[in-house]
Amino acid sequence: MAYGHYILRTGGGLVGEFENVLGAFFYQSRFAGRSPVLDLAPGRCWFARQNPAAILAVDNSPELVDHYSRTGINIRLGDAYELPVAENHLEGVFCCWLLEHLSDPQRALSEIYRVLRADGYALVIVPTPHDMNTFYDDYTHLRPFTPTSLKQLAEDAGFTRHRELFFPFTRGAMHVLRYFGPKAAMKYLRFSDRVLRRVGIVNRNNLMLEAWK
């Protein structure tokens, strides 16, 4: 219940606007045209709201499920260790900032593998040890991940096709959003992902696992 209260009482204002831009960026750049897609542990549902007709959200907080189901989000109660989804059912899975909270991340990633169809795609985002002070600002964090540990985790979960890369560079994105609006912020994220990444300018506080079944 405490988790649900925290999610519902935070994320307003500019933070909420940026979350929506981030959700649109990841959906449009990685998942557009895929259906059905799972948003695992959706938090404030900033990814799930990008296309409720194609995206199913699953969270273990009854409070969040009740709240967001009344806003038009397709969300159901479930557990990362036993997803309420049939085997080989999904074309995509988005999972952002969950595995660092779990005692058994391999079990959760194995569930993601189980529910994906052949050639299904998963994007899993986790924090790194790059800034341990920031990492442990959240007392519920159990472990950060490195590219090597994330690679090992993916392979132990069954994925043979995968890559590990850092999060797009986002410094200054909130200022772009504040002064120039969401379209400019989206362009900033796309530029970071496509251009700045090539020259090594990335956000090293977070990693992305891209995996294909």
N, C-alpha and C positions, 0 to 999 in steps of 0.2 A: 504494500500500500504506500509506503514512503516513496518508493521509486515513481509510482504513478503521480503522486502529489508533486514531486519535484519536476517531472516533465511538464505537467499542466500549468505550473506556476512560473515557468521560465520560458525563454525563447521568444519574448515579445519584441516589438520595435524593430530596429535595424538588424538584430540577430535573426529574428524570424524571417525578415526579407532576404537576408543572405542565405539562410538555409533553403529557402524556396529556389533561389538562383542556383545553388549548388545541386539541389535535386534535379532541376531542369537540365543542368549541364551533364550530369551523369546519365540521366535517362536518354537525352538526345544523342549523346556521343557514344553510348555503349548498348543501349537497350531498345532504341526505337525500332519498331517492326517486330519485336519479339513478344510472344504471348502464349501462355500466361507467364507472368514474372512474379517471383516472391520477394517481398521486402521483409527481411527477417530482423526482428527487434527494431521496429520503425521509429521509436521515439515519438517525435512530434509529427511523424508521417510526412516529412517534407519530400521524400522520394515517392511514396505511395500516391500522393495527391497529384502527381504529374499525369497519371492516366489510370484512374480508378477502374475503368473497364477492363484493363489488361493486367493490373497489379493487385495481388493479394498480399495483405500485410498480416503478419503473425507476431503476437506479443504475449508474454506471460502475465501481464498486468490486467486483471479484470476491469479496473478503473479506466485504463487507456482504451481497451476494446470497447467498453460502453460509450465512452466519450466520442471517439472518432467514428464509430459506426453511425452515430447520429449526425455526423457531418458529411456523409456520403462516401466515406472511405470503406472499401471492402476489406474488413479486418476481422480476424477470428482469434480466439484464445488458443495458445499452443506453447510448446516447449522446444527449444533449440535441439534438445537431445532426442525428441520424438516428434518430428514435424507432422502436423495433421494434413499431410499431402501424400497422394499415392506415388508409388515408385515410377520413375521415368515419366513424370507428368509435366514438368516445367521446362520452358525454353530459357529461362534466366533466373538468377538469384542475386539480389543485392543485399549485402550485409555490412553495415558500417558501424565500427566501434563497439563490437560485441565480444569478440573472442578474448580480448584482454581481461574480461570480467569472469571468464569461465574457468572452472577447475579442470575441465576436460575438453579443450578446444578441438582435439582430434575427433572426438565423438560427434561434435556439432558439425564439423566440416565433412565428416563421413555421411551425415544426414543430408547435407547439401548435395553431395555427390549422388546419393540414392535417389533423390527426387528429380534430378535433372534428366532430360531426354538425351539421347545420343546427339553430340554436337551442341548440347546446351552450354550456356556460358554463365560463369559466376564471377562477380566482383566483390572481393572481401577487403575491407579497409581496417587497418590496425595501427596503433601507435608504435613507435620505435624507442630505443633507449637514448636517442639523440639528446633529449632534454629531460633528465630524470626528475628534476624538480617539478616540471609541468606534469609529467606522467603521474607522480604521486600526489599531485593536488587533488586527485580523485581517490579517496581512500578505498573504493571498491575495486580498483585496478589490481590485478594479480601478477601480470607479466607483460612486458613489452616484447616486440618481435624484431628480429633482424632479417635481412634477405635470406640468409642461410636457414634460420629456424623456420621461416615461413615456407621456404621451398621444401624442407623436410616434412613439415606438417601437411602440405598439399599432397605430397607423394604418399605419405602414410594414410591419407584419407582416400586414396585411389586415383588421384589425378595424375595422368602422365603428360598432359599438355598444359603447361602453365608458364607464367612469367611473373616476376616480382619487380615492381618499380615504385619509385617514390611518388608521393602525392604531388599534383601540380603546385607550382609556386603561387601562393595566395596572399603574400604580404602586400598590403595596400588595397586589396580587393574591396574591403569594407568602405574605404574612402571613395573608391570609384563608384560604388553603389550609392553612397550618401549624396555625392555631388553630381553624378551623371546618370544614375538610374540603373534598373536591372538589365537593360539591353547592353549597356556599356560594360557592366560587370560580367555578363555572359561572354562578351568578346574578349575580355581580359582573361577569363579562365580558359577559353579556347586557345588563345595565343600562348598562354603558359604551358598548356598541355602539348601543343603541336610544335612550338618554336623554342621557347625557353628550355624545355626539356632536352632538346638536342645539344644545347651548349652547357648542360649540367646545372642549370638554375632550377631547383626543385625545392619542395617542402620536405625536409629530411626528418621531420617529427612524425610523419605518417607514411606507411607503406600500403601499396595496393597489390593484392593478389588477383591476377586475371587467370582464370582456369576454365578449360574446356573439357567436357566429358568425352 
